[in-house]
């Protein structure tokens, strides 16, 4: 059974620590460092490249061996969640538009890592979860411009040229380059090396590159003061409601559509767990000078980790309820 490593547990706190350290350094130095923009952009590019490298496009076919639950997950992730997030932000965060934008950005992108750990912990269908990864990556790249224009552009105006640049530079380019590097390395080094030793090293590089990015983000701008951090209470309320409403929605959908326990668990975690790393680059490029947007994205995992652990414990108590009228569906092992 998969377990959270020490690095997994500490990662959110390392990232928020980097943000706080950056704020402190900026308040001490009290000056702008515009040249750090280049460090941030280079760092973000490599972070997102590291996120996308392990995703195998071939797995996209495996998801459609489970047509009904896959369609449900796609609808929830890419239609229900954006509308729900925007609406809940209007109710809770409308007086803090930067937090509202950051919360929307954070909740827009389905996770491509943690959710498999929690799916395994709660004894869900990990194979189907793996086959959903390419859908999650591909659709968030395709739909991100629409979300930014129609949802986020209503809260804080978006520079269209900056939007296009950020999507191409921080989503499309890493996606294509990651695909090419993956194919080359598997062909030359083999799958075992790529998904073993290389992927493990990649995880460490990604974490510390992200630390450098976040530190640089907050050192480079003096528009954020320590006193502004006291506004995070409403953001935490937003996130708690978000995670538990999505969890309950998954349980209800699982019961109504007779998905069974394992599929409902997978759906619950692929629709609750989020991927903050994928949107940091978009946020930096599309919303320069709005550090509370970045803060909201970075704070997300702090709330997410303990809540997903709680949800994993709770959903296991629903096993009999969800399997009571289970529709038999084939399990998919995409790596055979």
Order of alpha helices (4+ residues) and beta strands (2+ residues): alpha-alpha-alpha-alpha-alpha-alpha-alpha-alpha-alpha-alpha-alpha-alpha-alpha-alpha-alpha-alpha
